[in-house]
Amino acid sequence: MTQQSLVSKYNVPGPRYTSYPTVPYWDETDFSVAEWQDRLVQSFVASNSTEGISLYLHLPFCESLCTFCGCHKRITKRHDVEQPYITALLREWALYCALLPQRPRIKEIHLGGGTPTFFSVAHLQQLIEGILALADKADGYQFSFEGHPNNTTRQHLQALYELGFRRVSYGVQDYSPRVQQAIHRIQPFDNVARATKWAREIGYTSISHDLVFGLPFQTLEDVLFTIAKTKELAPDRLAFYSYAHVPWIKGNGQRGFKDDDVPRDDAKRILYEEGKKLLAQSGYHEIGMDHFALTTDELYESFAAGKLHRNFMGYTTTNTQVMIGLGVSAIGDTWSSFAQNEKSIEHYYELLAQGILPVVKGHLLTTEDLIIRRHILNLMCRFDTTWHHEEMQVPELKEIVAALAEMEKDQILIRSPQRLQIPDNGKAFVRNICMAFDLRMRRKAPDAALFSMTI
């Protein structure tokens, strides 16, 4: 079967697997904040003195709405929202530190959004200094943030560098004026070049650019032009994402253009295949799903060493058992449980004012969940998983293998009796392969409206 036919066959709605189970399939009936806290403390005690913990800080504010974006955000030009939010984040962090039996050792911090560089330099300094006042940096710590090229100043970069940040990711998406107009993200190449240059001059060791294919009005020429311009700046790593067109989901803003304006099927497949080919010619190696890196970047080194990890922050070179999410909508992970914060900023503030952790939903992973989680992580991070040992087996293993049979026939995976490997021509279908292991999805017929297309 040709690659074109395979894409047509397997391009179905599916999760991106930043977790297993995925959020729509969390079982909230047995979840409680008290149990989440207990599991958090247990995981913290087991890992803090060795690997440390990770922190994800969600900074939701943006000055304008990008109509391709599916993230949780609040659109405002009022910067008086900054201080109350910083105060709330630090109050939430203090509640966690009071709960933990030891002083935390932080291995990883990631500032996501929203637009973290919406915040002033002084407020970001206040935030990170407040976090570190109650914690220590672990050996080999990794701090990163997402910057908007239009408003990331040299002062932002310098201040965060002095606080320990060495990684920055810039959202580029596409350099075509028509595409930028459609997604309401007017961002000249010169702005990206300037922000990238500043980061290099200051000493950032890993600079990433996010590119998106399948955007409204986007052509093959647009994608190739964007990648060629990206090559000029030579970011250490980059993401080449499929645009997730889900305009029916409340609040994502994807109604600034028509469905017919979005490339589909063969047109979108060509954007992906030709873009990926040009990235390879430019020296970028495929790392997991949607990500590429130069051989000099730590992400590539981690992948080559079989140590790459994936969580709610995306692909990471660190693998901590505990990840605490701070801020509205942020998700925490203790390995055996997940918890998500309140999405309403106003209610988030109200809970914190009462001294209550703003967790409103979550999931306690079962033994089966943990086995499937390991398989999906192996596939997402290594393109390889095995079930030689009993601790990697579930009763439904025969059904999982049966679900893989058609994909094996189509040669997008290689299966031996107790091992599955994904060859280069199958990497585009890693989400589909993971779906065969997704027992919670299979038991509850998936709602196509929950997910974007897999390719």
Secondary structure, 3 states (H helix, E strand, C coil): CCHHHHHHHHCCECCCCCCCCCHHHCCCCCCCHHHHHHHHHHHHHHHCCCCCEEEEEEECEECCCCCCCCCCCEECCCHHHHHHHHHHHHHHHHHHHHHCCCCCEEEEEEEEECCHHHCCHHHHHHHHHHHHHCCEEEEEEEEEEEECCCCCCHHHHHHHHHCCEEEEEEEEECCCHHHHHHHCCCCCHHHHHHHHHHHHHHCCCEEEEEEEECCCCCCHHHHHHHHHHHHHHCCCEEEEEECCCCCCCCCCCCCCCCHHHCCCHHHHHHHHHHHHHHHHHCCCEEECCCEEECCCCHHHHHHHCCCCEEECCEEECCCCCCEEEECCCCEEECCCEEEEECCCHHHHHHHHHCCCCCEEEEEECCHHHHHHHHHHHHHHHHCEEECCCHHHCCCCHHHHHHHHHHHHHCCCCEEECCEEECCHHHHHHHHHHHHHHCHHHHHCCCCHHHCCECC
